[in-house]
Amino acid sequence: MFLDVTTPKTEATGISGEAPPGTKYAYIPLERSQVLMSFGLTDRDLEFMGPEQRAMVDDVINRVMCTHAAS
């Protein structure tokens, strides 16, 4: 995700989904699986976690997604 050269430009488009003037990129919201992969995890890894650890991971994912959406 962070190695994608379009990432800074897509984040600059904002929540509206419209590309800023002079660019051809649209805002792409984060998906849960993308956030998991950025931490080196998959949904399969969550199956091996206990309920407390899974809840902590879910909390972090939700915070990342909310922060990304608000920026």
Summary of the structure (lengths in Angstrom):
residues: 71
radius of gyration: 14.5
end to end distance: 16.7
largest distance: 48.2
contacts: 146
relative contact order: 0.15
helix: 54%
strand: 0%
